[in-house]
């Protein structure tokens, strides 16, 4: 949940907030400082403060251990002391960033989620990393290429360093598949629907699929994937002047998503009101056999539940329902780029070398493996991937998904696009739950509203 909060930060940042940040920092250029490696003894007695999500929820203990492990290794290698500064919500993080950039003091390193980079870049308060900086971190070639998409608004304007990623996969109950006589996970949406129906007929009490249209973060992703797989265009044009939320392909994608309940009847009615946690609980209780927006954390969450020992992961289907191949112009997207990055504000220029030393430590094989073991986060560099795949073969689908991930948009308007789609999908689900059925007219109206609201901010 902490990582979900960080990915959703742009949702809560108002235009007024962006204006305040830009006004406070406008006109500031690159610090021009060279961030290079420095012997540990040079940092002895110094300290570094890093802003990240508070360790809360079901994995609070594991997150705290992760933070402690980094702090110990940081002190061992640099001689300096690491202090963690936490935020408890997206709004809390935005407030901290705004206050810090206006005052010129605050955390020395800030963690941000994908899609927030455009907003941070617009403030002018984060200097691009130089090639020397990247060399300290192992070079850009040491990273999974897709994880660099949200490092900046362009290759020469990268302000963030990836530290972990959370690609999505299909999660399925291997025992239910075996009982239903299904030997492998589906590779197309047609197969997924048919498999779900077969499970429902062979395994009484289990619905074929779980969705979470009422979650504040997840639903837009399913629609985003379906739209591109059906041949639709990205929601924000390359020049950021066009928003495309009410196109014919978008209507088709939304229609199919909800038809999983209304037409194919492979989703239980209560799922219309589910958020991600409730969908996960239903999977753990073996009430649903598959979920389409799942992470590696499902394996740990299943311990002590009927799903323990039966959690399987596979790449999401990419072939639209009724098709045997991708339509013309379609993209085989399996996940969008999703994860977290470290950024160093200009006001922390005097600690840039120590901040880079911190980032280098979080990219070490030891920490990349540690965060996977504790929290199921997927590594961002090749050394980390090798370590994790040697440790657990179940990580392979996630690494494959991330390697072919597609970015959304770095334009500030994306926050309104994402918010608008979440609202539209949630409203459609609520309307279906109360009205008892699907309404194309209502769905179209919701997409038109989301389109108009987002377009007003281009």
Buried (B, 14 or more C-beta within 10 A) or exposed (E): BBBBBBBBBBBBBEEEBBEBBBEBBEEBEEBEBEBBEBEBEBBEEEEBBBBBBBBBBEBEEBBBBBBEBBBEBBBEBBBBBBEBBBBEBBBBBBBBBBEBBBEEEBBBBBBBBBBBBBBBBBBBBBBBBBEEBBBBBBEBEBBBEBBBBBBBBEEEBBBBBBBBBBBBBBBBBBBBBEBBEBEEBBBBBBBBBBBBBBBBEBBEEBBBBBBBBBBBBBBBBBBBBBBBBBBBBBBBBEEBEBBBBBBEBBBBBBBBBBBBBBEBBBBBEEBBBBBBBBBBBBBBEBBBBBBBBBBBBBBBBBEEBBBEEBBBBBBBBBBBBEBEEBEEEBBBBBBBBBBBBBBBBBBBBEBBBBBBBBBBBBBBBEBBBBBBBBBBBBBBBEBBBBBBBEEBEBBBBBBBBBBBBBBBBBBBBBBBBBBBBBBBBBBBBBBBBEEEEBBEEBBBBBBEBBBEBBBEBB
